[in-house]
Amino acid sequence: MRKTPEIPADMFFGEEAPAVPSPSAQPTAMEGLPALTAKRQTVKQSNSQAVKTAKRQAVKQSSSQKVQVTFYLSEAAAKELERVRFELLSKHDVRASRSAVAEQALLQAGEQLETLAEALRAGE
């Protein structure tokens, strides 16, 4: 069966839309299948919506051009970075790269310079 795109009628055709048979008039592939299949598709759609939303948020956050910066972390800081990424994914359903986590941490640290300066003085 040929799929017809769902284009808003007023986009190309002005006020009046041409007569197109409604999708509900045609038999769907879901007829006769168990309800479990419909539930699986609903879950897949909701997961894909969450991924699309996360990607849109990441694009908004990274609107500027990226530059490569190399830095070294202590073993404890590297483990903490991985723990944060794991917790973001498991508890908040957010998949973040190491760069994204580091960028957000740096932006937040820049807003709290007094606290950062004290922590750096104590670590020297």
N, C-alpha and C positions, 0 to 999 in steps of 0.2 A: 504494500500500500504506500502510495506517495504521500510524504508529509508536506503540508502547506505551512509556510511561515506565518506566525501570528504577528502581523504588522498592524499597528493602529490604522483604522480606516481613514481618519482625517489627515494622516501624514502625506499620503500620495493622491488621495482621491477627493480631497475637499470635504464638504459637509456630508455628502451622501456616499455611502459605501456600496460597492457592487455586491450583488447577491452571491454569497459564498456559503456552501453548506456548513453548518455548525459541526464542530468536532464531536459533540455529544450525539449527533445523529449517526455517526459512523461507529461500528463496533470497535471497542478498544482491546488492546492486547491483555488487559487485566481481567477481562470477563472469563470466568471459569477457573481462574487460578486461585489458590488458597489465600486466605487473608494474611498469612505469614509473609507472602511475597510482597504484598502491599505495604506491610509494616517495614520490611527491609528497605524498600525503596524510599519510604518516608525518612528512615534513619539516614540513608545515604544522602538524601537531599539536604537534611538538616546539617550533616557533617560538612557537605560541600559549601553550604551557606556560611558556616563558621569559618572555614578556611578562606573563603572569599573576603569575609569581613576582616579577618586578621591581615590578609594581604593588603587590603585597602588602607588599613591603619598603618601598616609598615611603610607604604608608599607615602602617606601623608607625613609621617615622621621623618622620612629620609628624603625630603624634597631637594636638598642641596647635593652637589656633586661630591662623591666619596673620594677620599685620598687614602693611600696606603700608609699606615703607620705601624712600625714594629716596636713592641715593648716586651719586657720580660717580667714574669710574675714569680713570686715564691710558689713553692709546691702547695702550700696551704691556700693561697689565693686562687691558684688554678683549680684546685678541688672545689673551692667555694663557687667559682664561676660555673663549673659543671653542675654543682648541686642546685644553684639558682635556676639554671636552664631546665634541669629535670623537674624541679618543683613548679616552674611556670607551665610546663607541658602537662604534668600529671594533675595538678590541683586547679590550674586556671585555664587549661586547654589552649595555651598560647605557645606556639613554636617560635623560638627566638634563636638567632645565631649568636655566637660569642661576641661578634662585633656589635650587634644591636644591644646586647646587655651591657657591654663595656661603654658604648656611646651614651646610653641612658644614665648609667652610673656616673660618668664624667660630667654630664649636664647637671645632674642633681648635686654633685660635689661642688661644681662651680657656683651654685647658688648658696652654698654654705661654706664660704671661704674661712670663716673664723674657726669652725669646727675642724676643717681640713688642715689648717695651719697648726692647730694644737696637736692633732694626731701625728702630723709629720715631725713636729718638734720632739714629741715623745718617742718616736721611732728612731730618731738619729742617735 
